[in-house]
Amino acid sequence: MGPTVTEPWPDDDVILYDGVCLFCSHWIRFIAARDHGRFRFTAIQSDYGARLACHVGIDPADPDTNAVIHGGLAHVKSDGALTALSLLPGWRWVRVLLSLPKALRDPVYNLFAKNRYRIFGRSDVCMMPDAALRARVIG
């Protein structure tokens, strides 16, 4: 489970996501419903999210992955998704999937990411979280 960037980010347990991607918005709600308040979230379209994206090497204008900051380090693509899942209560078993080579995991992730708008759709604006989730969003 190697991080992508070795420069620490000052905030921990933050998930960067594409706020106009309908799948990504559902992903954030899925995590938030299960994480007992562990994570905070930021859309790549926000000022904070764009700065974080640039820090970890993601183009804010054309995001092809999410990022999970854990332990101060960025995890992207399949590492990010599996890291977030493995930190949820009852989902620790997902860590086993991190032992699979990235060369196998990331092409599957990339295929999904490339087609996410076509399959799930996109919104013209970022999702509006409910009050509980809004308190965990970094803008």
Z-matrix of the N, CA and C atoms (Angstrom, degrees):
N
C 1 1.449
C 2 1.517 1 107.91
N 3 1.310 2 118.04 1 64.69
C 4 1.449 3 121.11 2 -177.25
C 5 1.510 4 112.89 3 -81.02
N 6 1.327 5 116.10 4 136.32
C 7 1.457 6 119.27 5 177.75
C 8 1.512 7 110.91 6 -69.98
N 9 1.321 8 115.42 7 157.68
C 10 1.446 9 120.91 8 -179.59
C 11 1.522 10 111.58 9 -84.59
N 12 1.323 11 117.29 10 -37.50
C 13 1.452 12 122.42 11 -176.32
C 14 1.513 13 107.99 12 -120.17
N 15 1.328 14 116.88 13 135.33
C 16 1.451 15 119.45 14 -178.37
C 17 1.521 16 112.63 15 -93.18
N 18 1.320 17 118.53 16 -11.77
C 19 1.463 18 121.57 17 175.40
C 20 1.522 19 108.48 18 -75.81
N 21 1.332 20 117.91 19 122.68
C 22 1.462 21 118.61 20 -178.58
C 23 1.524 22 112.69 21 -66.58
N 24 1.295 23 115.30 22 146.76
C 25 1.463 24 122.37 23 173.06
C 26 1.525 25 105.40 24 -99.42
N 27 1.324 26 118.91 25 139.52
C 28 1.470 27 119.77 26 -173.12
C 29 1.530 28 115.26 27 -67.01
N 30 1.309 29 119.06 28 -22.61
C 31 1.462 30 121.79 29 179.24
C 32 1.523 31 108.91 30 -103.68
N 33 1.324 32 115.74 31 147.03
C 34 1.460 33 119.53 32 -177.97
C 35 1.527 34 110.61 33 -117.72
N 36 1.318 35 114.91 34 157.20
C 37 1.465 36 122.99 35 179.70
C 38 1.524 37 111.10 36 54.72
N 39 1.318 38 114.15 37 54.64
C 40 1.464 39 123.07 38 177.28
C 41 1.526 40 107.66 39 -116.82
N 42 1.323 41 116.12 40 135.26
C 43 1.458 42 120.30 41 175.67
C 44 1.525 43 108.18 42 -111.59
N 45 1.318 44 115.15 43 122.47
C 46 1.463 45 123.73 44 175.33
C 47 1.519 46 107.28 45 -93.16
N 48 1.330 47 116.35 46 129.52
C 49 1.463 48 119.57 47 -177.80
C 50 1.523 49 110.23 48 -141.63
N 51 1.314 50 115.32 49 163.75
C 52 1.463 51 123.20 50 177.06
C 53 1.525 52 107.36 51 -83.49
N 54 1.328 53 116.04 52 107.52
C 55 1.452 54 121.39 53 -173.66
C 56 1.515 55 115.68 54 -69.63
N 57 1.324 56 118.40 55 -15.97
C 58 1.468 57 119.90 56 178.95
C 59 1.526 58 112.24 57 -98.19
N 60 1.315 59 116.85 58 -6.29
C 61 1.467 60 122.24 59 177.90
C 62 1.523 61 108.72 60 -82.18
N 63 1.322 62 117.25 61 120.56
C 64 1.460 63 120.10 62 -178.24
C 65 1.525 64 112.25 63 -64.68
N 66 1.325 65 117.87 64 -38.59
C 67 1.464 66 119.31 65 176.15
C 68 1.519 67 110.63 66 -62.53
N 69 1.331 68 116.71 67 -44.31
C 70 1.466 69 120.90 68 -178.28
C 71 1.524 70 111.22 69 -61.50
N 72 1.323 71 116.69 70 -39.79
C 73 1.465 72 120.74 71 177.99
C 74 1.522 73 110.68 72 -64.33
N 75 1.318 74 117.83 73 -39.10
C 76 1.472 75 121.19 74 176.33
C 77 1.526 76 110.63 75 -67.91
N 78 1.316 77 116.36 76 -37.63
C 79 1.471 78 122.05 77 177.46
C 80 1.534 79 109.61 78 -58.84
N 81 1.327 80 116.81 79 -45.17
C 82 1.462 81 121.17 80 -179.81
C 83 1.532 82 110.01 81 -63.44
N 84 1.302 83 116.66 82 -43.38
C 85 1.473 84 119.73 83 178.19
C 86 1.536 85 110.89 84 -63.78
N 87 1.324 86 117.29 85 -38.51
C 88 1.464 87 121.92 86 177.34
C 89 1.523 88 110.08 87 -59.99
N 90 1.314 89 116.59 88 -49.41
C 91 1.468 90 121.53 89 -179.72
C 92 1.531 91 109.81 90 -62.40
N 93 1.330 92 116.85 91 -49.69
C 94 1.468 93 121.63 92 -175.96
C 95 1.531 94 112.24 93 -60.64
N 96 1.312 95 116.67 94 -32.59
C 97 1.467 96 120.40 95 -179.34
C 98 1.524 97 111.98 96 -73.01
N 99 1.330 98 118.41 97 -14.09
C 100 1.457 99 121.57 98 -172.68
C 101 1.529 100 114.68 99 -122.45
N 102 1.312 101 118.49 100 -9.76
C 103 1.473 102 120.35 101 -168.70
C 104 1.521 103 115.15 102 -92.91
N 105 1.314 104 117.79 103 2.87
C 106 1.479 105 122.11 104 179.79
C 107 1.527 106 112.01 105 53.55
N 108 1.331 107 116.25 106 36.61
C 109 1.464 108 121.26 107 175.49
C 110 1.515 109 115.51 108 80.19
N 111 1.295 110 118.59 109 12.51
C 112 1.463 111 121.86 110 -176.76
C 113 1.525 112 112.59 111 -66.92
N 114 1.337 113 117.26 112 -49.25
C 115 1.459 114 121.19 113 -172.10
C 116 1.521 115 112.06 114 -91.96
N 117 1.336 116 113.27 115 154.71
C 118 1.461 117 121.97 116 164.82
C 119 1.517 118 105.44 117 -116.61
N 120 1.319 119 116.32 118 161.07
C 121 1.454 120 121.09 119 -170.64
C 122 1.523 121 110.16 120 -130.69
N 123 1.329 122 115.22 121 146.84
C 124 1.454 123 119.91 122 175.28
C 125 1.526 124 109.44 123 -144.34
N 126 1.307 125 115.15 124 131.00
C 127 1.468 126 120.15 125 176.50
C 128 1.520 127 108.64 126 -78.19
N 129 1.305 128 115.92 127 141.94
C 130 1.458 129 121.02 128 179.42
C 131 1.529 130 111.13 129 -62.20
N 132 1.324 131 116.63 130 -20.23
C 133 1.458 132 121.59 131 -179.32
C 134 1.535 133 112.31 132 -79.69
N 135 1.328 134 118.43 133 -10.81
C 136 1.465 135 121.47 134 177.95
C 137 1.529 136 109.58 135 -83.59
N 138 1.322 137 116.55 136 162.82
C 139 1.469 138 120.18 137 178.11
C 140 1.528 139 111.22 138 -59.68
N 141 1.322 140 115.98 139 -47.97
C 142 1.465 141 120.80 140 179.12
C 143 1.531 142 110.16 141 -61.71
N 144 1.330 143 116.40 142 -45.69
C 145 1.465 144 120.58 143 -179.59
C 146 1.515 145 112.63 144 -61.94
N 147 1.329 146 117.23 145 -40.05
C 148 1.469 147 120.76 146 178.47
C 149 1.531 148 110.60 147 -65.08
N 150 1.334 149 117.06 148 -40.54
C 151 1.479 150 119.89 149 177.18
C 152 1.519 151 110.82 150 -63.57
N 153 1.332 152 116.51 151 -43.78
C 154 1.459 153 120.46 152 178.41
C 155 1.525 154 110.76 153 -63.20
N 156 1.319 155 116.62 154 -43.40
C 157 1.470 156 120.58 155 178.88
C 158 1.525 157 110.68 156 -57.66
N 159 1.309 158 116.61 157 -48.97
C 160 1.469 159 120.18 158 179.52
C 161 1.526 160 110.81 159 -60.20
N 162 1.319 161 116.81 160 -39.75
C 163 1.461 162 121.58 161 179.89
C 164 1.530 163 111.94 162 -60.14
N 165 1.324 164 116.39 163 -37.33
C 166 1.469 165 119.84 164 -176.88
C 167 1.529 166 112.99 165 -98.08
N 168 1.348 167 117.02 166 5.44
C 169 1.458 168 120.13 167 174.96
C 170 1.515 169 115.56 168 85.85
N 171 1.331 170 117.34 169 23.41
C 172 1.466 171 121.80 170 176.83
C 173 1.516 172 107.95 171 -103.79
N 174 1.317 173 117.34 172 132.37
C 175 1.461 174 121.90 173 177.63
C 176 1.525 175 109.10 174 -74.93
N 177 1.341 176 118.61 175 113.52
C 178 1.462 177 120.02 176 -178.53
C 179 1.534 178 113.22 177 -61.62
N 180 1.321 179 117.35 178 -25.05
C 181 1.467 180 120.64 179 -179.78
C 182 1.528 181 112.21 180 -80.47
N 183 1.320 182 117.34 181 -18.36
C 184 1.456 183 121.35 182 -177.88
C 185 1.532 184 109.59 183 -147.35
N 186 1.337 185 116.79 184 68.21
C 187 1.465 186 118.76 185 -176.14
C 188 1.522 187 111.88 186 -69.41
N 189 1.329 188 115.34 187 131.36
C 190 1.457 189 119.89 188 178.75
C 191 1.526 190 111.67 189 -114.54
N 192 1.331 191 116.30 190 5.90
C 193 1.452 192 120.90 191 -179.27
C 194 1.515 193 109.95 192 -161.01
N 195 1.313 194 115.07 193 164.97
C 196 1.449 195 120.06 194 168.21
C 197 1.520 196 107.00 195 -97.21
N 198 1.312 197 117.03 196 177.06
C 199 1.458 198 120.89 197 174.36
C 200 1.516 199 107.56 198 -140.56
N 201 1.309 200 115.00 199 143.50
C 202 1.452 201 121.69 200 175.16
C 203 1.519 202 106.86 201 -120.86
N 204 1.327 203 115.22 202 120.62
C 205 1.461 204 119.83 203 175.94
C 206 1.522 205 106.08 204 -92.99
N 207 1.307 206 115.66 205 116.60
C 208 1.465 207 121.35 206 178.66
C 209 1.519 208 107.92 207 -141.02
N 210 1.297 209 116.42 208 131.43
C 211 1.459 210 119.80 209 -175.88
C 212 1.516 211 111.12 210 67.50
N 213 1.347 212 116.73 211 22.55
C 214 1.461 213 121.64 212 -179.72
C 215 1.512 214 114.14 213 80.64
N 216 1.323 215 117.13 214 -2.87
C 217 1.461 216 121.08 215 -176.63
C 218 1.526 217 110.75 216 -114.49
N 219 1.323 218 115.27 217 152.97
C 220 1.467 219 121.24 218 -178.00
C 221 1.523 220 110.94 219 -90.79
N 222 1.316 221 114.89 220 134.21
C 223 1.458 222 122.48 221 173.84
C 224 1.524 223 105.85 222 -121.23
N 225 1.335 224 116.94 223 126.07
C 226 1.459 225 121.11 224 -176.47
C 227 1.529 226 110.48 225 -123.12
N 228 1.318 227 113.78 226 171.25
C 229 1.468 228 122.76 227 179.45
C 230 1.527 229 109.71 228 54.06
N 231 1.323 230 117.83 229 -136.02
C 232 1.466 231 119.61 230 -176.47
C 233 1.523 232 111.59 231 -64.42
N 234 1.335 233 118.17 232 -32.58
C 235 1.466 234 120.23 233 176.54
C 236 1.524 235 110.87 234 -59.51
N 237 1.332 236 116.81 235 -41.40
C 238 1.460 237 120.35 236 -179.57
C 239 1.512 238 112.35 237 -65.81
N 240 1.322 239 116.37 238 -49.04
C 241 1.463 240 120.51 239 -178.87
C 242 1.525 241 110.98 240 -62.56
N 243 1.316 242 117.11 241 -45.17
C 244 1.457 243 120.23 242 -178.14
C 245 1.524 244 111.83 243 -70.90
N 246 1.321 245 117.90 244 -34.52
C 247 1.465 246 121.02 245 176.57
C 248 1.524 247 109.74 246 -63.02
N 249 1.333 248 116.91 247 -47.84
C 250 1.466 249 120.23 248 179.64
C 251 1.530 250 110.30 249 -59.46
N 252 1.317 251 117.21 250 -48.33
C 253 1.468 252 119.92 251 179.92
C 254 1.523 253 111.77 252 -61.72
N 255 1.327 254 117.22 253 -42.08
C 256 1.468 255 120.44 254 -175.80
C 257 1.524 256 112.67 255 -67.57
N 258 1.316 257 117.64 256 -17.25
C 259 1.467 258 121.20 257 178.85
C 260 1.528 259 112.60 258 -90.98
N 261 1.331 260 117.03 259 -3.26
C 262 1.459 261 120.38 260 177.48
C 263 1.533 262 109.79 261 -81.84
N 264 1.332 263 116.61 262 142.34
C 265 1.466 264 118.52 263 175.66
C 266 1.536 265 110.47 264 -57.50
N 267 1.323 266 115.37 265 131.49
C 268 1.463 267 120.89 266 179.25
C 269 1.523 268 114.16 267 84.69
N 270 1.311 269 117.74 268 -3.93
C 271 1.462 270 121.50 269 -178.53
C 272 1.534 271 112.37 270 -113.54
N 273 1.302 272 118.00 271 12.33
C 274 1.467 273 121.49 272 -178.18
C 275 1.539 274 112.06 273 -56.58
N 276 1.327 275 117.01 274 -29.21
C 277 1.468 276 122.41 275 -179.48
C 278 1.528 277 111.93 276 -57.17
N 279 1.332 278 117.64 277 -22.50
C 280 1.465 279 121.86 278 -178.16
C 281 1.533 280 110.99 279 -62.76
N 282 1.333 281 116.73 280 -23.17
C 283 1.478 282 119.92 281 179.48
C 284 1.525 283 111.93 282 -56.30
N 285 1.318 284 116.39 283 -28.74
C 286 1.465 285 120.52 284 177.89
C 287 1.534 286 110.38 285 -57.96
N 288 1.322 287 117.06 286 -36.57
C 289 1.466 288 120.71 287 -178.98
C 290 1.530 289 111.68 288 -67.34
N 291 1.333 290 116.63 289 -24.17
C 292 1.467 291 119.62 290 177.07
C 293 1.525 292 111.79 291 -68.21
N 294 1.333 293 117.37 292 -16.61
C 295 1.463 294 120.11 293 177.88
C 296 1.532 295 112.01 294 -78.50
N 297 1.332 296 116.99 295 -15.61
C 298 1.466 297 119.84 296 174.31
C 299 1.524 298 108.77 297 -69.45
N 300 1.306 299 118.43 298 144.64
C 301 1.465 300 120.36 299 -179.65
C 302 1.534 301 112.24 300 -61.36
N 303 1.334 302 114.92 301 139.04
C 304 1.466 303 120.14 302 176.28
C 305 1.524 304 110.70 303 -56.42
N 306 1.318 305 116.84 304 -30.62
C 307 1.466 306 120.87 305 -179.92
C 308 1.528 307 111.49 306 -62.19
N 309 1.326 308 117.64 307 -21.93
C 310 1.463 309 121.78 308 174.76
C 311 1.524 310 111.21 309 -93.90
N 312 1.331 311 117.08 310 -40.64
C 313 1.465 312 121.14 311 -174.95
C 314 1.524 313 112.97 312 -73.99
N 315 1.327 314 117.20 313 -46.19
C 316 1.469 315 119.89 314 -172.97
C 317 1.525 316 114.46 315 -66.44
N 318 1.342 317 120.71 316 -36.24
C 319 1.471 318 117.93 317 175.74
C 320 1.529 319 112.79 318 -60.76
N 321 1.325 320 117.56 319 -36.10
C 322 1.468 321 120.68 320 176.77
C 323 1.529 322 108.92 321 -67.06
N 324 1.328 323 116.46 322 -44.89
C 325 1.465 324 120.82 323 177.80
C 326 1.535 325 109.75 324 -59.52
N 327 1.322 326 117.29 325 -46.70
C 328 1.469 327 121.69 326 -178.14
C 329 1.523 328 112.05 327 -61.21
N 330 1.321 329 116.89 328 -40.90
C 331 1.461 330 120.85 329 178.54
C 332 1.526 331 110.50 330 -62.33
N 333 1.310 332 115.91 331 -44.85
C 334 1.459 333 120.46 332 178.03
C 335 1.532 334 110.57 333 -63.45
N 336 1.334 335 117.12 334 -47.99
C 337 1.468 336 121.53 335 -178.32
C 338 1.527 337 111.43 336 -60.86
N 339 1.310 338 116.47 337 -39.46
C 340 1.465 339 120.86 338 -178.97
C 341 1.533 340 111.85 339 -64.77
N 342 1.313 341 116.94 340 -29.76
C 343 1.463 342 121.20 341 -175.04
C 344 1.526 343 114.07 342 -107.96
N 345 1.315 344 118.52 343 6.43
C 346 1.465 345 121.20 344 -173.83
C 347 1.520 346 113.44 345 -62.24
N 348 1.328 347 118.29 346 -38.86
C 349 1.472 348 120.26 347 178.84
C 350 1.529 349 110.34 348 -67.15
N 351 1.324 350 115.91 349 -42.43
C 352 1.463 351 120.07 350 -177.86
C 353 1.520 352 111.33 351 -66.03
N 354 1.326 353 117.33 352 -38.63
C 355 1.457 354 121.54 353 -177.16
C 356 1.529 355 111.49 354 -80.35
N 357 1.329 356 117.21 355 -47.05
C 358 1.467 357 121.20 356 -171.99
C 359 1.515 358 113.89 357 -105.44
N 360 1.333 359 117.42 358 -18.94
C 361 1.452 360 121.05 359 -179.92
C 362 1.516 361 112.63 360 93.63
N 363 1.314 362 113.77 361 175.94
C 364 1.458 363 120.61 362 178.59
C 365 1.511 364 108.40 363 -146.01
N 366 1.299 365 114.63 364 160.06
C 367 1.450 366 122.00 365 -179.48
C 368 1.528 367 108.22 366 -109.98
N 369 1.315 368 116.31 367 158.58
C 370 1.463 369 119.44 368 176.35
C 371 1.519 370 112.03 369 -76.83
N 372 1.324 371 116.38 370 -19.89
C 373 1.464 372 121.73 371 -179.40
C 374 1.522 373 109.20 372 -133.96
N 375 1.322 374 116.05 373 162.19
C 376 1.463 375 120.46 374 177.45
C 377 1.522 376 110.29 375 -66.31
N 378 1.328 377 115.21 376 152.18
C 379 1.461 378 119.98 377 179.52
C 380 1.526 379 110.13 378 -61.12
N 381 1.309 380 116.04 379 150.56
C 382 1.458 381 121.80 380 175.28
C 383 1.529 382 107.10 381 -99.88
N 384 1.326 383 117.63 382 106.53
C 385 1.463 384 119.29 383 -178.97
C 386 1.524 385 111.69 384 -72.17
N 387 1.331 386 115.55 385 157.62
C 388 1.456 387 119.05 386 174.39
C 389 1.534 388 108.27 387 -71.29
N 390 1.317 389 117.22 388 174.63
C 391 1.472 390 121.33 389 -172.94
C 392 1.530 391 112.01 390 -60.09
N 393 1.336 392 117.79 391 -40.68
C 394 1.465 393 120.45 392 -179.19
C 395 1.520 394 111.46 393 -63.91
N 396 1.314 395 116.77 394 -43.07
C 397 1.456 396 120.22 395 -179.88
C 398 1.536 397 110.43 396 -74.33
N 399 1.319 398 117.21 397 -35.93
C 400 1.462 399 121.15 398 -179.87
C 401 1.530 400 111.47 399 -56.98
N 402 1.322 401 117.66 400 -34.32
C 403 1.455 402 121.70 401 179.66
C 404 1.528 403 111.92 402 -66.87
N 405 1.329 404 117.18 403 -17.28
C 406 1.458 405 122.13 404 -178.70
C 407 1.523 406 113.43 405 -104.37
N 408 1.324 407 116.48 406 3.76
C 409 1.460 408 121.95 407 -178.99
C 410 1.523 409 109.35 408 -92.73
N 411 1.320 410 114.93 409 131.54
C 412 1.465 411 121.19 410 175.53
C 413 1.515 412 106.68 411 -99.88
N 414 1.286 413 117.17 412 124.27
C 415 1.465 414 121.09 413 -176.20
C 416 1.449 415 112.55 414 -99.55
